[in-house]
Amino acid sequence: MSRPRIFDKPLTATERQQRWRAKQKHPKTVIKKARSLLKQQGQTKRAARRTRIVEIAKNNVPLSTNQLYPVVYVDPPWEMNNYPTQFFSRAVPYPTLTDDELCALPVAAITTPDAILFIWTTAPKLPQCLCIITSWGFEYVTCMAWVKSRISCGWWVRNQHELLLIARKGNPPYPEPADRPPSVIHAPTRKHSQKPDEVYKIIEKMYPEFPKIELFARKARDGWDSWGNEI
Ligand SMILES: C[S@@+](CC[C@H](N)C(=O)[O-])C[C@H]1O[C@@H](n2cnc3c(N)ncnc32)[C@H](O)[C@@H]1O
């Protein structure tokens, strides 16, 4: 439709409507194209993530119960079932385990009668984490909070912290007073699920002599045993 020139006759109501419809047409096409592009990108990302998860899971090995540890550090691969993954490509980039599968891990069988457990949880997973602690034969004693440098999203509050719960089995010794850390860790947010390296140092300072194992580790650490399918 051609543009009316100055001094042209005023447009009729029908012409005005035709013009309005023509204007709408263009943005709608653009939005439609953008939506379909985003959908395609989401599908590609999800397919790549699925392939990667299958590859990682090929490294799964059962947790060996040949050795006993008084210190266990765990960062579980929680299922994030509150993400509507059919719409968002935001989901964990590694295989996850259900709460029942986590409860069934033989942690009781790899720990000494007196032992300390450090286990990460997000605030929404707190009840499940407490159940897991109990099913591994431990009793919750306290927790630390990691305050992240980056704020995230959330349904009720925007998350900016994660919890490191501490639990005991039997009667392990308390750390020396000088080796007791503050309950808050301020550390930068890094890649997905990556926890601050400071935590290793904190645990090493609390229990310098005790043999330690990290479950669901993504990298080996000197002086520790590690178990995980991404090491
Ligand atoms: C939350 S991430 C751990 C992140 C780690 N703490 C860090 O700071 O980088 C959980 C890890 O558990 C691994 N995992 C999932 N299922 C596993 C299984 N059945 N056996 C061993 N590792 C598994 C995942 O692939 C992932 O590397």
The ligand as an SDF file (V2000), in Angstrom:
LIG
                    3D

 27 29  0  0  0  0  0  0  0  0999 V2000
   26.7620  -31.7290   40.9240 C   0  0  0  0  0  0  0  0  0  0  0  0
   27.9460  -32.4260   39.8890 S   0  0  0  0  0  0  0  0  0  0  0  0
   29.4260  -32.3310   40.8150 C   0  0  0  0  0  0  0  0  0  0  0  0
   30.1100  -31.0010   40.6460 C   0  0  0  0  0  0  0  0  0  0  0  0
   31.4470  -30.9120   41.3850 C   0  0  0  0  0  0  0  0  0  0  0  0
   31.2450  -30.9200   42.8020 N   0  0  0  0  0  0  0  0  0  0  0  0
   32.2070  -29.6610   40.9790 C   0  0  0  0  0  0  0  0  0  0  0  0
   32.4600  -28.8230   41.8590 O   0  0  0  0  0  0  0  0  0  0  0  0
   32.5380  -29.5230   39.8050 O   0  0  0  0  0  0  0  0  0  0  0  0
   27.5340  -34.1190   39.9880 C   0  0  0  0  0  0  0  0  0  0  0  0
   28.4520  -35.0510   39.2160 C   0  0  0  0  0  0  0  0  0  0  0  0
   28.0140  -36.4000   39.4500 O   0  0  0  0  0  0  0  0  0  0  0  0
   28.1800  -37.1180   38.2500 C   0  0  0  0  0  0  0  0  0  0  0  0
   27.3600  -38.3570   38.2680 N   0  0  0  0  0  0  0  0  0  0  0  0
   26.0620  -38.4990   37.9400 C   0  0  0  0  0  0  0  0  0  0  0  0
   25.6670  -39.7830   38.0390 N   0  0  0  0  0  0  0  0  0  0  0  0
   26.7470  -40.4880   38.4400 C   0  0  0  0  0  0  0  0  0  0  0  0
   26.9870  -41.8760   38.7040 C   0  0  0  0  0  0  0  0  0  0  0  0
   26.0040  -42.7910   38.6060 N   0  0  0  0  0  0  0  0  0  0  0  0
   28.2180  -42.2500   39.0760 N   0  0  0  0  0  0  0  0  0  0  0  0
   29.2080  -41.3260   39.1940 C   0  0  0  0  0  0  0  0  0  0  0  0
   29.0590  -40.0000   38.9540 N   0  0  0  0  0  0  0  0  0  0  0  0
   27.8300  -39.5790   38.5870 C   0  0  0  0  0  0  0  0  0  0  0  0
   27.7740  -36.1320   37.1870 C   0  0  0  0  0  0  0  0  0  0  0  0
   28.2000  -36.5080   35.9060 O   0  0  0  0  0  0  0  0  0  0  0  0
   28.4720  -34.8740   37.7110 C   0  0  0  0  0  0  0  0  0  0  0  0
   29.7970  -34.8270   37.2810 O   0  0  0  0  0  0  0  0  0  0  0  0
  1  2  1  0
  2  3  1  0
  2 10  1  0
  3  4  1  0
  4  5  1  0
  5  6  1  0
  5  7  1  0
  7  8  2  0
  7  9  1  0
 10 11  1  0
 11 12  1  0
 11 26  1  0
 12 13  1  0
 13 14  1  0
 13 24  1  0
 14 15  1  0
 14 23  1  0
 15 16  2  0
 16 17  1  0
 17 18  1  0
 17 23  2  0
 18 19  1  0
 18 20  2  0
 20 21  1  0
 21 22  2  0
 22 23  1  0
 24 25  1  0
 24 26  1  0
 26 27  1  0
M  CHG  2   2   1   9  -1
M  END
$$$$
